[in-house]
């Protein structure tokens, strides 16, 4: 009789362990969501439409971008109000609006920085904001550009923001560079380049990096967490 009892006890212990793991995961998700809601609540009055938000992405290519640009910030988006809630217009796959709470949660350590045009009070009139919104939203559904080309057919994150502002306001946020201007020496960067381009690197392709926008004197920091 001992053996069947031992088997039952073992099964009960396994079930209890699985249940405990499931509960921990659910509690962890609840905590992240609760922290995200508190973060949005605490900064919502500081935000304006058209603000740019930066974080360190956890995507596969993020490390290569950080190494090549010498910056922790590897992804960015533009804040818009949609349905009464803050959304981030971003170039992922595809270009889309993402709830701000979800966007923040995707970043490493949920850290982010929000920046704004230094003369936003004068430049971003209601009419200009409407044009900025229309310009950005016209790109929804475009594919993500893995090759960092300058065509409008596919877009990467900072390209989307740079072109949206340039087309809607005439303002260029960040200096355009060429691929050759970045630090391509690290093995992780070289591996990504080989994956994307093989042996034919487009070294003269125009590029706007997240850090070029982040460091632009056109912007001032308005919030960080």
C-alpha positions as CSV (number, residue, x, y, z in Angstrom):
1,X,0.0,0.0,0.0
2,X,2.9,2.3,0.6
3,X,3.9,2.6,-3.1
4,X,0.5,3.8,-4.3
5,X,0.4,6.4,-1.5
6,X,3.9,7.6,-2.4
7,X,2.8,8.0,-6.0
8,X,-0.2,10.0,-5.0
9,X,1.8,12.2,-2.7
10,X,4.4,12.8,-5.5
11,X,1.6,13.7,-7.9
12,X,0.1,16.1,-5.4
13,X,3.4,17.7,-4.8
14,X,3.9,18.1,-8.6
15,X,0.4,19.6,-9.0
16,X,1.1,22.0,-6.0
17,X,4.4,23.1,-7.5
18,X,2.8,23.8,-10.9
19,X,0.0,25.7,-9.3
20,X,2.4,27.7,-7.2
21,X,4.5,28.6,-10.3
22,X,1.3,29.6,-12.2
23,X,0.2,31.8,-9.3
24,X,3.7,33.5,-9.1
25,X,3.6,34.3,-12.8
26,X,0.1,35.7,-12.5
27,X,1.1,37.8,-9.5
28,X,4.2,39.0,-11.3
29,X,2.1,40.1,-14.3
30,X,-0.3,41.8,-11.9
31,X,2.5,43.7,-10.2
32,X,4.0,44.8,-13.6
33,X,0.6,46.0,-14.7
34,X,-0.1,47.8,-11.4
35,X,3.3,49.5,-11.6
36,X,2.6,50.5,-15.2
37,X,-0.8,52.0,-14.3
38,X,0.8,54.0,-11.5
39,X,3.5,55.2,-13.8
40,X,1.1,56.4,-16.4
41,X,-1.0,58.1,-13.8
42,X,1.9,59.9,-12.3
43,X,3.3,61.3,-15.6
44,X,0.1,61.8,-17.6
45,X,-0.2,65.5,-16.7
46,X,3.4,66.0,-18.0
47,X,2.7,64.6,-21.4
48,X,1.7,66.2,-24.7
49,X,0.8,64.9,-28.1
50,X,3.9,64.9,-30.3
51,X,6.3,64.1,-27.4
52,X,9.0,61.6,-28.3
53,X,9.6,58.6,-26.0
54,X,12.8,56.6,-25.8
55,X,13.8,53.3,-24.1
56,X,16.2,50.4,-24.3
57,X,14.5,47.7,-26.3
58,X,14.8,44.0,-25.5
59,X,14.6,43.0,-29.2
60,X,17.3,40.8,-30.8
61,X,18.9,43.7,-32.6
62,X,18.9,46.1,-29.6
63,X,22.4,45.2,-28.4
64,X,23.9,45.7,-31.8
65,X,22.3,49.2,-32.1
66,X,23.6,50.2,-28.6
67,X,27.1,49.1,-29.5
68,X,27.1,50.8,-32.9
69,X,25.7,54.1,-31.6
70,X,27.3,54.1,-28.2
71,X,23.9,54.7,-26.5
72,X,21.6,52.7,-24.3
73,X,18.6,54.0,-26.2
74,X,17.7,51.7,-29.1
75,X,14.0,52.3,-29.7
76,X,11.6,55.3,-29.8
77,X,8.1,56.4,-30.6
78,X,5.7,59.4,-30.7
79,X,3.0,60.0,-28.1
80,X,-0.6,60.5,-29.3
81,X,-4.0,60.5,-27.6
82,X,-6.3,57.9,-29.0
83,X,-9.7,57.0,-27.5
84,X,-8.9,59.0,-24.4
85,X,-5.7,57.0,-23.7
86,X,-2.0,57.6,-24.4
87,X,-0.7,55.6,-27.3
88,X,2.8,55.3,-28.8
89,X,3.1,55.5,-32.6
90,X,6.1,53.2,-33.3
91,X,7.7,51.3,-36.2
92,X,7.7,47.7,-35.3
93,X,6.1,45.0,-37.4
94,X,4.1,46.7,-38.7
95,X,4.0,50.5,-37.9
96,X,1.2,50.8,-35.3
97,X,-0.1,52.4,-32.2
98,X,0.7,50.7,-28.9
99,X,-0.8,51.5,-25.5
100,X,1.8,53.5,-23.5
101,X,1.6,51.2,-20.5
102,X,2.4,48.2,-22.8
103,X,5.2,50.1,-24.6
104,X,6.9,51.0,-21.3
105,X,6.7,47.4,-20.1
106,X,8.6,46.2,-23.1
107,X,11.6,48.4,-22.3
108,X,14.5,47.1,-20.1
109,X,13.7,47.9,-16.5
110,X,10.6,49.8,-17.6
111,X,12.9,52.8,-17.9
112,X,12.0,55.5,-20.4
113,X,12.7,59.2,-21.3
114,X,10.2,61.6,-22.8
115,X,11.4,64.5,-24.8
116,X,9.7,67.5,-26.5
117,X,10.6,70.2,-29.0
118,X,12.2,73.1,-27.1
119,X,9.8,75.5,-28.7
120,X,6.8,73.3,-28.7
121,X,4.6,76.0,-27.2
122,X,5.1,78.2,-30.3
123,X,5.5,75.6,-33.0
124,X,3.0,72.9,-32.1
125,X,-0.2,74.8,-32.5
126,X,-3.5,72.8,-32.7
127,X,-3.4,73.0,-36.5
128,X,0.2,71.8,-36.6
129,X,-0.5,69.0,-34.1
130,X,-3.4,67.8,-36.3
131,X,-1.0,67.8,-39.3
132,X,1.6,65.9,-37.2
133,X,-1.0,63.3,-36.3
134,X,-2.2,62.9,-39.9
135,X,1.4,62.6,-41.1
136,X,2.4,59.9,-38.6
137,X,-0.8,57.9,-38.8
138,X,-0.6,57.7,-42.6
139,X,2.4,55.2,-42.1
140,X,0.3,52.8,-40.1
141,X,0.5,49.3,-41.5
142,X,3.9,49.9,-43.2
143,X,6.4,47.0,-42.8
144,X,9.3,47.4,-40.4
145,X,12.6,48.0,-42.2
146,X,15.2,45.4,-41.1
147,X,17.7,46.9,-43.6
148,X,17.5,50.5,-42.3
149,X,16.9,51.9,-45.8
150,X,15.7,55.4,-46.5
151,X,12.6,54.5,-48.6
152,X,9.2,55.3,-47.2
153,X,8.0,51.8,-48.2
154,X,9.5,50.3,-45.0
155,X,10.4,52.2,-41.9
156,X,12.4,51.8,-38.7
157,X,11.6,53.6,-35.4
158,X,13.7,56.8,-35.6
159,X,13.1,57.1,-39.3
160,X,9.4,57.2,-38.8
161,X,9.7,59.9,-36.2
162,X,12.2,62.0,-38.1
163,X,10.1,61.9,-41.3
164,X,6.9,62.6,-39.5
165,X,8.3,65.8,-37.9
166,X,10.1,66.9,-41.0
167,X,7.1,66.5,-43.3
168,X,4.6,68.0,-40.8
169,X,6.6,70.9,-39.4
170,X,9.7,71.3,-41.5
171,X,11.8,70.6,-38.4
172,X,14.7,68.0,-38.6
173,X,15.3,66.4,-35.3
174,X,18.8,64.9,-35.2
175,X,21.5,64.9,-37.8
176,X,21.3,62.4,-40.6
177,X,24.4,60.1,-40.9
178,X,25.6,57.3,-43.1
179,X,26.0,53.7,-42.0
180,X,29.8,54.1,-42.3
181,X,29.6,56.8,-39.5
182,X,28.7,54.2,-36.8
183,X,31.0,51.9,-34.8
184,X,30.8,48.7,-36.8
185,X,33.8,47.0,-35.1
186,X,32.1,44.9,-32.4
187,X,31.6,41.2,-33.4
188,X,27.9,41.4,-32.4
189,X,27.4,44.4,-34.8
190,X,29.3,42.6,-37.6
191,X,27.2,39.5,-37.1
192,X,24.0,41.5,-37.5
193,X,25.4,43.3,-40.6
194,X,26.3,39.9,-42.2
195,X,22.8,38.6,-41.4
196,X,21.2,41.6,-43.1
197,X,23.5,42.5,-45.9
198,X,25.9,39.7,-46.5
199,X,29.2,41.1,-47.9
200,X,27.6,44.1,-49.5
201,X,27.2,46.8,-46.9
202,X,25.3,50.0,-47.9
203,X,27.8,52.2,-46.1
204,X,26.6,55.4,-47.7
205,X,22.9,54.9,-46.9
206,X,21.4,57.8,-45.0
207,X,20.5,56.8,-41.4
208,X,18.9,58.5,-38.5
209,X,19.6,56.7,-35.2
210,X,17.6,56.9,-32.0
211,X,20.5,58.5,-30.2
212,X,20.9,61.2,-32.8
213,X,17.3,62.3,-32.1
214,X,17.7,61.8,-28.3
215,X,20.8,64.1,-28.3
216,X,19.3,66.7,-30.6
217,X,19.4,70.3,-29.3
218,X,15.9,70.6,-30.8
219,X,14.6,68.5,-27.8
220,X,14.3,69.0,-24.1
221,X,13.6,66.3,-21.5
222,X,10.1,66.5,-19.9
223,X,9.8,63.2,-18.0
224,X,11.9,60.2,-17.1
225,X,11.4,57.0,-15.1
